[in-house]
Each structure stands twice: as C-alpha cells, then as structure tokens.
Amino acid sequence: MRKKYITTFLVLYVISFIVGYVVIRKSPSGSTMSTSSNTNSQAKEPKTEECLLNGEMYGKSNRAAWEKRRPLGIMIENSTEARPQSGLRSADVVFEVVAEGGITRFLSVFYCQDAEIVGPVRSARVYFLDFLGGFGNYPLYAHVGGANTPGPADALGQIEEMDWAGYNDLNQFSVGFPVFWRDYDRLPGVAVEHTMYSSTALLWETGSQRGLAATDKEGVMWSDEFTPWVFKDDQERQKRPKEQSVTFGFWEKGPAFNVRWTYNQQTNKYMRENGGEKHIDKVTGKQLYTKNIAIVFMDESDAQDGYDKGQHLLYDSLGSGKAMLIHDGIATSATWKKKDRFTQIRLYDESGQELAFTRGSIWFEVLPTGNQVKIE
C-alpha cells in the first residue's frame, strides 16, 4: 500500500514538473491577490484587532479576512541558491531549523497577513510537524514532498498517520499546478529544485475547497482548543537600550547560514543578516526583521535511516530545554516546554511564569544543544 502511495505521488510530481516547465507562471491569474490599494486602505484603519498568532494589531478589514481561514505553514528553503526568498517578511511566526547538511529551512506560519508569492517551497521534515501541530486543529501544511525513508524521520509516513494526508496536508505532489508553479526567471540560473512557488491566497483557497476554512467539515473551529501566547506592548523607547546584536551559527561548517540580528532602538525591531549579508525579501526588496527572537536549544541527532542522498535529522522537539527570549533590546534566560505534537511550545522564566512576546513577528531559532549565542 505504501509503495502504491509513493508511486502515485511521484507520477503526479512528474506531471506537475512538465506542466510547470511548459507554462512558466510568475503569479497565476484568477487568484485572490491583495492589491496595493487594499493595503493602503487597511493601513489607514484604526488598529484595534489582535492577531491570535503573534499579538500584532490590525484593522477590522484584516480581521474580516483572517476569520475566514486557518493557520497555514509553508516550508521555505534557505540554501544560498534560494536567496532572496519571497514572502518570509509576511509570516506571523517563523521556525528556523537545520534540514540537512547544515542548511537551514523555514517553517513560515501565515494567518493574519497574506503573501502574494511564497518560496522557494521545499520538503517536509518530522520536527516541523511538531512545531506546526501547535497551531490549532488541522493547520494547513504546504510543502514539496518530504523525507520518506522508513524510520523515525519519515515525514510523509507520519503525515499519513496523523490523518493529514489529502486533507490539511497540501503536498505539491498531490496539489500541483496552478496552486504551485515553477518560476525559472525569478532566481535565474539556479537548479530546478529551487524554483517552486505558491501564494497564501491559492493555498487557503485549496484548503477551503477541502472543507477547511475557519471551520472544518464538521463545523469545528480551528481555534477551539488553541491558546495563544501571552503578548505585551513595546517597551517605552526611553527604556530601551541604544543597541544590541545577537549572533549565532547552526553548524560549524555552515558559515553561509550564520545569523546576526541587529537591534534598532527607534523601531524596536531586529534586522536580520544571513551568511554575512542583509537578508532581503525578494518581493519588497527590504531587509527581513522581527520583534521577537526565541532561541531554543534542542538535542540534534542523525536518524540513521539509511537515506543515501544526504542525512535525515531528528530533534528532541517535545519535552523541555533551555531557551532565551530576546526582545525590546533585552535577553532573558528561559525554559521551553512542549507537552506533545499538538500543544504549543511556550517559554517560561525561572519562576515558572510564561514569558510574554512583544506584539509583532516571532522567529524561533532552533539550535543544537551546546551551541553558543553571542549577545553584545
């Protein structure tokens, strides 16, 4: 049965590849893309509505849009050929973890903002299922295939076991064109695996067609058992430090994936550098930033599953471990806790009190236990 499942996916993938090669799409027509006029009008609205995912405040028209959908996780790669990526700037929450060979990958979670173009989209890993599983009932999951070697790192097998396959799982192998498309001109000269894109509008529409809008086929809201993190307002400017930087790496042999976040006192944002260069969003041409950096340390190991084209990794992403929350120019030691795949990861201070995030985007940086973080 499993061989038949994998064979069907491979056939669909080949068909999608051929169609995508013949019809190169920069942004499929007929999608519900947000326009600059809509964005401008939304910007003028009073910000009275709190985003459930990161606490950022928006206008009522934004809320009217997000109340019709559910959280959407998209796998975006971070190989050097994939840069600059598209759409990361619009994610509410991002998890960055090594996928293989020291190369990191992003689980970008969208709910309160749209992204007209997102990518390059890549494959699933089991620990990303743990992180996405904390975002309520049946969050949508967009990816291009995934680890499927039998063993503990078999992401596609676990997606089946979770009853996500064919439902909230939006695998490009089974969804295909035009929800996913290849754009060979967006990053000229890169290998074909770095050319797959999608849009949040098309992915949410696909979820809705499967009976997964804000409610599922049985009328259950995605947020029925979801408890948001605790949020707070920006620290007063006069109480913020003038400067701060946060620097770390994932693997010693991967300097191209070293990260530096530089604090801006005026905006209360951290600006991101990747591999020694400003990390730019392809769509906006602007540098990526966040309001919160949540560094969590997790034990990393080799799945040793016989995969002969690289290395499948495992992270102890359930349980608890050391962490650090950096925001408002201040770093606070913490403990992360996550009970199981379907509960949210949370940070706690030394007294056991849950730490609050500053309203705005949140980046989780998952580092192997023992890695060093330099804060200046």
Residue pairs with C-beta under 8 A, 6 or more apart in sequence:
2 157
5 160
6 148
6 156
9 145
9 156
9 171
9 173
9 174
10 173
12 173
12 174
12 176
13 145
13 172
13 173
15 176
16 172
16 173
16 176
16 177
16 180
17 182
17 192
19 176
19 177
20 177
20 180
20 181
20 182
20 196
21 182
21 184
23 177
23 181
24 181
24 182
24 183
24 184
24 185
25 177
25 178
25 181
25 182
25 183
26 117
26 183
26 185
26 186
27 33
27 116
27 117
27 199
28 178
28 181
28 199
28 202
31 199
31 201
31 202
31 205
32 201
32 205
33 114
33 116
33 199
33 201
34 114
34 116
34 201
38 61
41 61
42 58
42 59
42 61
42 62
44 59
45 58
45 59
45 60
45 61
45 62
46 59
47 57
47 58
47 59
48 57
48 59
48 60
49 57
49 58
49 59
49 60
49 62
49 63
50 56
50 57
50 231
50 359
51 57
51 58
51 66
51 92
51 111
51 112
52 111
52 112
52 223
52 226
52 228
53 71
53 92
53 93
53 109
53 111
53 112
53 135
53 228
54 92
54 93
54 112
54 229
54 231
54 291
54 292
54 357
54 359
54 360
54 361
54 362
55 228
55 229
55 231
55 232
55 357
55 358
55 359
55 360
56 92
56 112
56 359
56 360
56 361
57 359
58 112
62 112
65 114
66 111
66 112
67 214
68 208
68 213
68 214
69 111
69 204
69 207
69 208
69 213
69 214
70 111
70 136
70 137
70 138
70 139
70 140
70 207
70 212
70 213
70 214
70 222
71 109
71 110
71 111
71 132
71 135
71 136
71 139
71 140
71 222
72 109
72 110
72 111
72 139
72 140
72 141
72 142
72 200
72 203
72 204
72 207
73 107
73 108
73 109
73 110
73 128
73 131
73 132
73 135
73 139
73 140
73 141
73 142
74 87
74 107
74 108
74 109
74 110
74 118
74 121
74 142
74 143
74 198
74 200
74 203
75 105
75 106
75 107
75 108
75 121
75 122
75 123
75 124
75 128
75 142
75 143
75 144
76 82
76 85
76 87
76 88
76 105
76 106
76 108
76 118
76 119
76 120
76 121
76 122
77 85
77 99
77 103
77 105
77 106
77 120
77 121
77 122
77 194
78 85
78 96
78 103
78 104
78 105
78 106
78 257
78 274
79 103
79 194
80 256
80 275
81 187
81 190
81 191
81 194
82 120
82 122
82 187
82 190
82 194
83 274
83 279
83 280
84 279
84 280
84 281
84 282
85 106
85 119
85 120
85 281
85 282
86 115
86 117
86 118
86 119
86 186
86 197
86 281
86 282
86 283
87 108
87 115
87 116
87 117
87 118
87 119
87 200
87 281
87 283
88 94
88 106
88 108
88 281
88 288
89 281
89 283
89 284
89 286
89 288
89 289
90 110
90 113
90 114
90 115
90 200
91 106
91 108
91 109
91 110
91 113
91 115
91 361
92 109
92 110
92 111
92 112
92 113
92 361
92 362
93 108
93 109
93 361
93 362
93 363
93 364
94 106
94 107
94 108
94 109
94 290
94 361
94 362
94 363
94 364
95 106
95 107
95 109
95 128
95 131
95 363
95 364
95 366
96 104
96 105
96 106
96 259
96 363
96 364
96 365
96 366
97 104
97 105
97 107
97 125
97 127
97 128
97 315
97 366
98 104
98 105
98 250
98 251
98 254
98 257
98 300
98 313
98 368
99 105
99 122
99 123
99 125
99 313
100 310
100 311
100 312
100 313
101 254
101 310
101 311
102 250
102 251
102 253
102 254
102 257
103 254
103 257
104 250
104 257
105 122
105 125
105 128
107 128
107 131
107 132
108 118
109 132
109 135
109 139
110 200
111 135
114 199
114 200
114 201
115 199
115 200
115 283
116 199
116 200
116 201
116 283
117 197
117 198
117 199
117 282
117 283
118 142
118 197
118 198
118 199
118 200
119 183
119 196
119 197
119 198
120 187
120 193
120 194
120 195
120 196
120 197
121 142
121 143
121 144
121 172
121 180
121 196
121 197
121 198
122 143
122 144
122 193
122 196
123 143
123 144
123 145
123 146
123 147
123 155
124 141
124 143
124 145
124 146
124 147
124 155
124 156
124 159
124 171
125 146
125 147
125 153
125 155
125 312
125 313
126 147
126 152
126 153
126 154
126 155
126 158
126 314
127 313
127 314
127 315
127 317
127 366
128 155
129 141
129 155
129 158
129 159
129 162
129 341
130 317
130 318
130 338
130 341
131 317
131 345
131 364
132 139
132 141
133 139
133 162
133 341
133 342
133 343
134 338
134 341
134 342
134 343
134 344
134 345
135 226
135 344
136 222
136 223
136 224
136 225
136 226
137 216
137 220
137 221
137 222
137 223
137 224
137 225
137 226
138 164
138 167
138 168
138 212
138 216
138 222
139 168
139 222
140 168
140 170
140 203
140 204
140 207
140 212
141 159
141 164
141 168
141 169
141 170
142 170
142 172
142 198
142 203
143 170
143 171
143 172
144 171
144 172
144 173
144 180
144 196
145 156
145 171
145 172
145 173
146 155
146 156
146 159
146 171
147 153
147 154
147 155
147 156
147 307
147 312
148 154
148 155
148 156
148 157
149 303
149 305
149 306
149 307
149 312
150 157
150 305
151 303
151 304
151 305
151 306
151 312
152 303
152 305
152 314
153 303
153 305
153 307
153 312
153 313
153 314
154 305
156 165
156 171
159 165
159 169
159 171
162 341
165 171
166 174
167 210
167 212
168 207
168 210
168 212
170 179
170 203
170 206
170 207
172 179
172 180
172 196
172 198
175 206
178 202
179 198
179 202
179 203
179 205
179 206
180 196
180 197
180 198
181 196
181 197
181 198
182 192
182 195
182 196
182 197
183 195
183 197
184 192
184 195
186 195
186 197
186 282
187 194
187 195
187 282
207 213
211 217
212 222
214 221
214 222
215 221
215 222
216 222
226 344
227 344
229 344
229 346
229 354
229 356
229 357
229 362
230 354
230 355
230 356
230 357
231 356
231 357
231 358
231 359
232 356
232 357
232 358
232 359
233 358
233 359
234 268
234 328
234 358
234 359
235 268
235 328
235 329
235 330
235 358
237 265
237 266
237 268
240 265
240 268
240 328
240 329
241 263
241 265
241 329
241 330
242 265
243 262
243 263
243 265
243 329
244 262
244 263
244 326
244 329
244 330
244 331
244 375
244 376
245 260
245 261
245 262
245 263
245 374
245 375
245 376
246 259
246 260
246 261
246 263
246 270
246 293
246 295
246 326
246 331
246 373
246 374
246 375
247 258
247 259
247 260
247 261
247 373
247 374
247 375
247 376
248 258
248 259
248 295
248 365
248 367
248 371
248 372
248 373
248 374
249 255
249 257
249 258
249 259
249 371
250 257
250 258
250 367
250 368
250 371
251 257
251 368
255 275
255 276
256 274
256 275
257 274
257 275
258 274
258 275
258 276
259 272
259 273
259 274
259 365
260 272
260 273
260 276
261 270
261 271
261 272
261 273
261 290
261 293
261 326
262 270
262 271
262 273
263 269
263 270
263 329
264 270
264 271
265 329
267 289
268 291
268 328
268 329
268 358
269 289
269 290
269 291
269 360
270 289
270 290
270 291
270 293
270 326
271 278
271 287
271 288
271 289
272 278
272 279
272 287
272 288
272 289
272 290
272 363
273 279
278 287
279 287
279 288
280 286
280 287
280 288
281 287
281 288
289 361
290 360
290 361
290 362
290 363
291 327
291 357
291 358
291 359
291 360
291 361
291 362
292 325
292 326
292 327
292 357
292 358
292 360
292 361
292 362
292 363
293 325
293 326
293 327
293 363
293 365
294 323
294 324
294 325
294 326
294 336
294 347
294 357
294 362
294 363
294 364
294 365
295 323
295 324
295 325
295 326
295 364
295 365
295 367
295 373
296 321
296 322
296 323
296 336
296 345
296 347
296 364
296 365
296 366
296 367
297 321
297 322
297 323
297 367
297 368
297 369
297 370
297 371
298 315
298 316
298 317
298 321
298 366
298 367
298 368
298 369
299 315
299 316
299 321
299 368
299 369
300 313
300 314
300 315
300 368
300 369
301 313
301 314
301 315
302 311
302 312
302 313
302 314
303 311
303 312
303 313
303 314
305 312
315 366
317 338
317 345
317 366
318 338
318 339
318 340
318 341
319 337
319 338
320 335
320 336
320 337
320 338
321 335
321 336
321 369
322 333
322 334
322 335
322 336
322 369
323 333
323 334
323 335
323 336
323 347
324 331
324 332
324 333
324 334
324 373
325 331
325 332
325 334
325 347
325 355
325 357
326 332
326 375
327 357
327 358
328 358
331 375
332 349
332 355
333 349
333 350
334 347
334 348
334 349
334 355
335 347
335 348
336 345
336 346
336 347
336 348
337 345
337 346
337 348
338 344
338 345
338 346
345 364
346 354
347 354
347 355
348 354
348 355
349 355
367 373
